Every structure is written in C-alpha cells, then in structure tokens.
Amino acid sequence: MSNQTRFLLNESDLPRFWYNINADSPVAPTPVLNPQTLEPVTPDFLSVLFPMELIMQEISTERYIEIPAEVREIYKLWRPTPLLRARRLEKALGTPAHIYYKYEGVSPAGSHKPNTAIAQAYYNKVSGTKAITTETGAGQWGSALALACSFFDIDLEVFMVKVSYNQKPYRRLMMETFGAQVFASPTDRTQYGRTILTQDPDSPGSLGMAISEAVEVAATSGGVKKYSLGSVLNHVLMHQTVIGEEALKQMDLAGEYPDVVLGCVGGGSNFAGIAYPFLRENLVDGKKTRLVAVEPTATPSLTRGTYTFDYGDSARMAPVVKMHTLGHSFVPAPIHAGGLRYHGMAPSLCALYDAGHIQAVAVPQLATFAAGVQFARCEGIIPAPESAHAIWAAIDEALEAKRLGEKRVILFNLSGHGNFDMASYEAYFSGKLQDYEYPEADIQKAMLSLPKVEQFV
Ligand SMILES: *Cc1c(COP(=O)(O)O)cnc(C)c1O
C-alpha cells in the first residue's frame, strides 16, 4: 500500500476503449419503444434525432469500442483525471477506512459530462450535423456540450430548466461564452412549451419538459438539427467508462482494491462510468465490490420509483423505456442538486439494480450539503451539490467501518466541482434549504398515466 495522496496516470495511460456493459451484463437489455406506436423502435425512428454511429453504439453488444483518435486528443486536455486519497477527511472522521475519490471536476466544464459531450459532438460532426439541440438542468450538461460544439464548430441550442436558469446565471454565461444559445424552458419557441405556459405561466420547468422542447425542435427541423442527451442512454453511459477504467489502474498504483464504489445518480452516467468497469471485474473475475448509487430523497427513482415502461420526457415524444420511474409528468421540488432531478434512470442501470448487482440509497438535501461542506473543509474542493450525495455515502461507509472497527476501502466519484453553485451553498448557510420527501400520493397518481405496454412487461 502506498503512502501517496494523489495517484496520477500519464497521457499514454488514457484508455483506448470504452467498455460496453451489454457484453457482460447478466440481464438482457429491455426493448426501447416508439412513443407513438409502442412497438420497438427502428433505427429509422432514432436517426431523426441521432447520428447512426451513436445508434449503433446504443444497441451494440461488443465488449470494447475504440475511442476515436480525435476524441482521445481532446480528452488529453484534462484526462487522465486524478485519483486522490482523502487522508484529511479520514483523519477528521477518525476512521480506519481508506477513502479514495476520482476527481472529474478538472474538466473544462467542471464535471464528467464532457467525456460524452466530446464523443457525441465528434460523431455528429463526421456524419455532417451542423446544429444540435439539447436540454440542461443545472447547466453542467449544457456547458459540456457547448464546449464540445465549439471544438467541432457545430451550432447549439440549449433549453435550460427555468428554475436553474434563474439560479445559475454564470452557467448560462459559460454556455454563451462557448457560443451556444440558451433559453429558459418552458419557452414560447415550441408548441409544447407554449402549451405548458398556457396552463401554468409560472411553471418552474423540469428536465422532462426541457427534453420535450429540445426533441421537438430537432424532430421538426427537417433533418437539419440533431438532438443530444447528457445521460440515461447506453452510449452515454459507455462514454463515461473512461472514469472507471482509469480508476482501476489508479487503485492498482495505490496497492488497494475497493470494497465499495459510490456515485450520485441523476440519469446514471457518472455512476455507471465509475462502476461498470468494477462490475465487469465482479462478473468476470469474481471480485465482490459493492456498487452503490446515491440519489436525493426528493427524486427517488431507484429507491421508490416503479420499474416499468415510461416515456423519457413530459410530452411523450422521446422513446419509451423500462426504468425505475416517478412518472414522466414528474415536476420535482426545486432542490439544489439540479443535475439529479430526472424522473427516470438509465435502463441498463435499472435492470442491474432490479437483479441485485447494484444497490441504491436515497439521501435528504441538508445531509448532503453538510457532507459537502465537511469535505470542502478537509480536502479543499467545493463539490457540486450532486457529487455531495456520493460524499455523504462515503462518509456514512467510513463511519460504519469505524463502528465495526474494520478496514474498508471506499472509492467514490467526485463528479464535479461546485464553483458555480455558490448560490446553493448560500441558501444552505442561511437556513433556507429544506429536506423534501417526494409524496407517495404523487408517485401513485403519476403511475396512472404510464404507457400501456403489457406485452413487454
Ligand atoms: C449531471 C451531473 C450529475 C448527474 O448526472 P448522471 O448522468 O447521473 O451522472 C452528477 N454530478 C454532476 C456534477 C453533474 O453535472
């Protein structure tokens, strides 16, 4: 075991392949359905929104997919990212556990999201796409894609959830600096947005609504604009596996192997990114690492959602997939972990969770901020409110190890920094934040409007 704090890889250690969990997953992929016909989607349907290479990655069962040289060149601007041992946090907790974290906040956008944004922009560029539409919650995804589109000279329109647009003006400016156009969703630019505004002029927006707007613009552009999603889809999760592949090598440098791997989950991409390569070692090599996804109690898709087919967006334009869902009509409380407010979850992750290969826990908002502040004061990095969920779970594991007097090796993904989230920290410090449990009655009500697809359940 090493006495180092930072475990760094060379540029030459940058992964050459993304890892595709579908090659090793013990659970069969569930069908993806056309939202109008509720029959399995055809590549033709998807090709309105996505370039063909990404559609092929979506359904691929090949174990490793080569990362194009152009994408690896751009990854080198910040990858390989560091892995650190949180020695000062361990000491503050008085725990015998060893806590490691993989830090994705060193990317230009400040999170893991450019890992897929660069890849998606690249495949769009080579297939001739000139313009892309997307949604963003907290603004992390929009910033990452704005960065990627500026590198590949593609126009970008971002529908930003209104509550975040107002909470995070600097995220918007960051996107504009990279050349994107940003709109507060719901907007009056789409038919769906206008419908929502007529019913509720003060709608705070939701990721489901913003996705509907972005999809509508791409789907009605006569093929000129494509759409891009920052999480949930198989190809997105696969692009994020560079995180776990690097972490495997770095844990090796540290001379340890994790007993537990933790990550926060919104749509599931940063968690899958770190966890799937370790799950491969579990499945193929007989390792026994626990993999734990951490979600907010305000949007408890895994821990309280129903595992069933649902629409990916509010307007029912995006494909229907089988996932743990709170219902596509879900409008979350305006909690500050904006990146975790999606009603559903990546289908591959849900299937693995349902089969017991992955565990999940839900944490209330105040506890996550307390954990984030404790981490900042020990380690010097102010975490994104989303990432603070993983920190909470890491601390919880470390304190349990202390109670049991056992050594435990904990690895978590620090998915991003919180330097643009100071307004959220301010709200926390001034006592304005509240805990929020999503009401059971709302979940039950939302279940009434699920698509009827018994033949696939
Ligand atoms: C977007 C985001 C998340 C949540 O998205 P996943 O797809 O679940 O990873 C988590 N952390 C940060 C910093 C984010 O920007």
The ligand as a Gaussian input file, in Angstrom:
#p B3LYP/6-31G(d) Opt

LIG

0 1
 C      -25.224000      15.990000     -14.414000
 C      -24.472000      15.714000     -13.195000
 C      -24.757000      14.588000     -12.408000
 C      -25.919000      13.655000     -12.670000
 O      -25.945000      13.017000     -13.892000
 P      -25.580000      11.495000     -14.104000
 O      -25.885000      11.226000     -15.508000
 O      -26.382000      10.676000     -13.141000
 O      -24.126000      11.393000     -13.816000
 C      -23.964000      14.341000     -11.307000
 N      -22.955000      15.163000     -10.971000
 C      -22.656000      16.258000     -11.697000
 C      -21.534000      17.130000     -11.256000
 C      -23.396000      16.565000     -12.837000
 O      -23.091000      17.628000     -13.560000

